[in-house]
Amino acid sequence: MNKSDTNGKKRLSNALYAVKSYFSVQANVLIVIFAVLLLVLTVYPMYSVIRSALTVGRMEAMNYNSLLHAGLKDGDLTLVHFRALLSSDVRFWKPLWNSLRMSAYASVIAILVGGTFAFLITRTDIRFKKFFSSVFIFPYIMPSWTLALVWKNVFANSRVGTGVIGMLESLTGLCVPNWVVYGIFPCALVMGIHYAPFAYILIGGTLRNMDANLEEAATILRAGRGRILRKITLPIVMPALFSTVLLVFSSTMASYAVPVFVGSPGNFFVLSTQLSQIYKASQIRGQAYVMTLVLILFGVMLLGINQWFTGKRKSFTTVTGKSGQVSYIKLGKANVWIASALAVVLFLIAIFPIISFALESMCEVQGDYSTLTLKYWLSREDIGGFAVNAGHGILFNSMIWSALWGSIRLSLIVSLIVGTCGILIGYAVARKRGTRIAGLVSGLAFFPYLVPSMAFGAIFLAVSTRLTFLRGTLLLLVIVGSIKYLPFASRSGTNSMMQLSGEIEEAAVIVGASWPKRMLRILFPIQKSSFISGYLLPFISCMRELSLFVLLTTSGTLITTLLAYFDEKAVTQMSNGINLLIVIIVLLVNFTINKLTGASIDKGVGGN
């Protein structure tokens, strides 16, 4: 054997030993597995969307050939989808303008409502702080369309839409204008109130942690309260304000349920509702994928703006080693009046929706509370008088219970996958921090957050057109839900693992504890609260999700899609009853989270 052969075998042996040594470490195995999985589950779907936007199917080719005399064939690469969509005011430019306006208005409302609550809770001596802080989170815990349905229940009248009457007309005879019931005004208001807790949490956290010396120094210099707010408080909370605006703006841009319930009946269409309608038209379906790319582009662009803004200013330091004592503003005699006003607002946005759903689900005639009946809950016979077969009463309706079980089953599976993967990704990234592969996995795990829910569903719709075995299956919904809800679980898992010193695990290794035993007996118990939240929070999100799944499944598969179907068919008693079930389940699960983890979403803002 010559020297070159010997050297070659030696290099091969060294390479094999290096590979074996690398994969003998559990963190290395996990980081490679998740790098491959996330690359497949993010890159391939994006490729499918781009390909679908650049090619035509048989029905699309026939449509474009008849309209444009294009001479296209099935599978041809073309920009015809882009040209057709971008040249249409009705299908693209007007919905885009509506989406931008709605998102901007919702952002302003969220800042005003959430910021006001945050300031009152953290900077004043207002009464009942703990109660206000806990209840104010309800609008976000509940599904986004909750307030939209309440809005319809209250303001619907005989002159608008379907002609049914709401609570206001029933009790007072007053009919509000069309723009109050349907259109941009209720859409922006509902979305703003739904996301106001974001502003409350972000701004409240900043205000609570702000060094009191800053305001004390200004007070000593005899600066007025208004000047202190403008020159000190507002600049300090600016990063939180900006993050809230971008978060609310991007989330509202992708909203589907609220524009469907209180927008579409008034001919107010946005990108997300147009995306759904275009997809249903098989002859122009490629335009739906172009619109998906537009929504993704907006998400990435907004994140880039946020990164640029926070990177432009090198320090947002507000917490120092000096005074941490907050000097509360004394409200004096106004305390009772302001607290009463907050209580009324919280009742309207958090408590009244539950009462409204219960009452409307029992009205024989919508809005007429003299016709209350339990038949829509207890009837064992088919409920007639509708344009759709609603089946039996809610408690005995097999279609409703089947859809509810479908949502619970999907949520359980997704939460188990997401929670477990979040812990494992957190472990791998924490142990391999500073390496390129750790950065890759962390970035890929966060990528789904950048993609709006409706667009994310459309991405995997494109995948299912090529992988037909996935189309319409529970597996497709599980994959989509697991990837979409992974960012928060992975970030939570990473942050939790970063807090744990490596010496803890090293000590267990020395005494011979296996990796599974180290995870289950040592690491998991230490950060139990964070890890349990990583399982339960995806469950809540999945139970109330509509935008993500509406393109991927039929109306009777999940309880949220069934609710949307009943509302579309004006079966208001059933849709209100179903929404009441969803709200109760979500609130019960959230209560369970608090009891199991000892934490609350508003903890640290001022509610404790």
Sequence and secondary structure as in RCSB ss.txt:
>XXXX:A:sequence
MNKSDTNGKKRLSNALYAVKSYFSVQANVLIVIFAVLLLVLTVYPMYSVIRSALTVGRMEAMNYNSLLHAGLKDG
DLTLVHFRALLSSDVRFWKPLWNSLRMSAYASVIAILVGGTFAFLITRTDIRFKKFFSSVFIFPYIMPSWTLALV
WKNVFANSRVGTGVIGMLESLTGLCVPNWVVYGIFPCALVMGIHYAPFAYILIGGTLRNMDANLEEAATILRAGR
GRILRKITLPIVMPALFSTVLLVFSSTMASYAVPVFVGSPGNFFVLSTQLSQIYKASQIRGQAYVMTLVLILFGV
MLLGINQWFTGKRKSFTTVTGKSGQVSYIKLGKANVWIASALAVVLFLIAIFPIISFALESMCEVQGDYSTLTLK
YWLSREDIGGFAVNAGHGILFNSMIWSALWGSIRLSLIVSLIVGTCGILIGYAVARKRGTRIAGLVSGLAFFPYL
VPSMAFGAIFLAVSTRLTFLRGTLLLLVIVGSIKYLPFASRSGTNSMMQLSGEIEEAAVIVGASWPKRMLRILFP
IQKSSFISGYLLPFISCMRELSLFVLLTTSGTLITTLLAYFDEKAVTQMSNGINLLIVIIVLLVNFTINKLTGAS
IDKGVGGN
>XXXX:A:secstr
  HHHHHHHHHHHHHHHHHHHHHTSHHHHHHHHHHHHHHHHHHHHHHHHHHHHHB  HHHHHHHHHHH     TT
 B SHHHHHHHT IIIIIHHHHHHHHHHHHHHHHHHHHHHHHHHHHHHB  S HHHHHHHTTHHHHS TTHHHHH
HHHHH  TTSTT    HHHHHH     HHHHSSHHHHHHHHHHHHHHHHHHHHHHHHHHS HHHHHHHHHTT  H
HHHIIIIIHHHHHHHHHHHHHHHHHHHHT  HHHHHHTGGGT   HHHHHHHHHH GGGHHHHHHHHHHHHHHHH
HHHHHHHHHHHHSS      SS      B  TTHHHHHHHHHHHHHIIIIIHHHHHHHHHTTBSSTT GGGB SH
HHH  S   SSSS   S GGG HHHHHHHHHHHHHHHHHHHHHHHHHHHHHHHHHHTTTSHHHHHHHHHHHHHHH
S HHHHHHHHHHHHHHSGGGTT HHHHHHHHHHHTHHHHHHHHHHHHHTS HHHHHHHHHTT  HHHHIIIIIHH
HTHHHHHHHHHHHHHHHHT  TTTTTTS TTTSHHHHHHHHHHTT HHHHHHHHHHHHHHHHHHHHHHHHHHS  
TTTTTT  
